[in-house]
Amino acid sequence: MTRFDLSHVRPSQTHIWARALLVGLAMWGTSDVAAADPPQVTVPAVIDLHVDLPYAMHGRKHAFDDPSSPTSPARLARGKVGTLVLPLFVLDAHAMTPARARQEYQSVFAAMQQALQSPAGQGAMTAPDAAPEPGKVATVWSFEGADGFADRPDDIAAWIGRGACFVGLVHRQNNALSGSATDPDRAKRALGLTDRGKALAELVVQRGGVLDGAHASDAAIDDLVAIAKQHQAPVVITHTGMRALRATGRNVDDAHLAAVASTGGVAGIDIHSGHIGAQPGGTATLDDVVAHIEHAVQVAGIDHVAIGSDLEGGITAPSDSDGAATWPLLVAKLTARGWNGESIEALLRGNAARVLSWSRAHGCGRR
């Protein structure tokens, strides 16, 4: 594998305005944790754009302080995790009425709130609506599928005000809002946003939410980008691999990655073997993760790539990973390949922080 030298990379001039917004994030989302780094490895306070902890809490009755959990407090500390984006995900919401999906959102939300208020939760994390605390992981809400808003789009405003800064419209099958990249019907996979989906996407951006193209069809990503550009807003793909390296429709292709970058947004590279493994059905390694990151940087630029692990989402993690404690291991590999500290900071924290700053500045978290 060719050595990847990023020592010459500097922040894009077109995003100096966005870098300035990081001043407002000095405390929020950058809390560090008391953990020693591996020798000669410096890890920033990582922002992970997609961790399915609410789903684990609600659907699997996950114990927050289970030491075997990939997001146990000990692993979060070793991984130097500063912020987790927590999706309010409802399995198979496409098959529910919108009213039922809304009830499920509340159930998932309540389960995660209870976990955050438990002794173990309070010792490790702060709730999305709480002030940041040194030594604790900050949290942010998001939606992975917005089926419950199909008939009542205005309801999204209250959730964005509550701190749901990212909104993905669809999951594994088409719904009333959008085409899905993984719908079993090939013809449906070619569909973009419906009229309801476009109306909801407009409301999300107007309220300061960031549109998430994860799971969306290529045509739907085109629609999301077009709507975001009308408002000078970023688009994200919170968790994905690179289709050029692993040919699955769930991964983003180079053209749509470039389109997301053109909005000032980011793509979060996940660590699911099904997305980033070199061989279908095989277990990936961290070298595969590095390959997807470096391809994304080559296509989109260093300002537009982040981390969105998909931990707790039923993934098959790389054989040499360690859940939320993976990031020092990843940094060691990137450093050995010539990455400098500025580029590592951009990947693991700065780029995601820029997009979160935009969302906060435009209304997310304001009740």
C-alpha positions, 0 to 999 in steps of 0.5 A: 500500500502506498504511503499516504503523506498529508504533511502538506495539507492545510485547511481549505480557504473556502471554510475559514468562516466555518473554522471560526465557529469552532470558538463557540465549541470550546467547551461543548463537544470537546470534553476530554477524559482521563485516560493515558494515550499509547506512547507517542500518540496524541488523540484529540477529543473524538467526535463520533457521528453515529453510535446506536446506544439509544437503540441498544438501550431500548431494543436490547436492554443494554447495560450502560456500564457493561464492561464488555460493551463497545461503548463502556465507560472504560472504552470511551475513556481509553478512546479519548471520546469527547462527543457521541451523536446518538440516533433515535432509531426505530427498527422497521419504522417504514412498516409503521404508521407515522403515529406509531413511529412517533410513539417509538421515538419517545420510547427510545428517547426515554430509555436513553434518558434513563440511562444517562440519568443512571449513576453510571451514565451520570459518571460518564456522559452529559445529556444533550440538553445539559451543560458540558462537564470536563471529564465527561462525554458530550452527547447529541441527538439525531434521527436515523429515519424520519418516518414519524414526521411524514404526516406531521413535518412541523413536529421536527422543529421541537426535536431539533430544539431539543438537540437533534442536530442531524436528521436522516430521512430513511433507513433500509427500505423506501418510506413516504419520504425518500428512496433507500440505498438498500430497498429490496426493489431495484426500481425503488432504489432509484427514487429520490425524495418524495414531495413530503420528503422535500418539504420535511428536508426544507423544515429541517434546514430552516430550523438548523438541523443538518440533513444526513444522507446515510442510507439514502439513495443516490437520487435522494442525496442529490435532492438533499444537496440541492435543498441544502445549497439553497440555504447555504447549509452543510449535508453529512453522511454520518456513517458510510464506507467508500463504494469505490473500495467496497461495491455496495449501494449502501456506501457513498460513491465518489461523485456523491461524496464530492457533492456532500463536500461541496456543501461544506459537509462531511462523510463519517467513515464507519467501522462495519466490516460489511461496508469497509471490509475488503472481502464480502463476508469477511472481517475487516481490519483497521488497515481497511478503515484507513484505506476508506479514510484515505480514499475519502480524503483524496476525493473530498479533501481533508476538511470533509472526512470524519468518523461515524463508527456505527458502534452498537448498531449490530456491526461486525467490527474490525478484528483489531479494533476495540470499540470506542477505544479504537481511536488511539489504535487508528491514530497510530496507524495514520501517524505511521503513514505520514499523517500530521497532527493537524490532519488527524485533528480534522478527521477525528474532531475538527470537521465534525465540530465545524458542522455541529457548530453550524447547526448550533449557530442556526438553531439546534438545541434552542427550545 
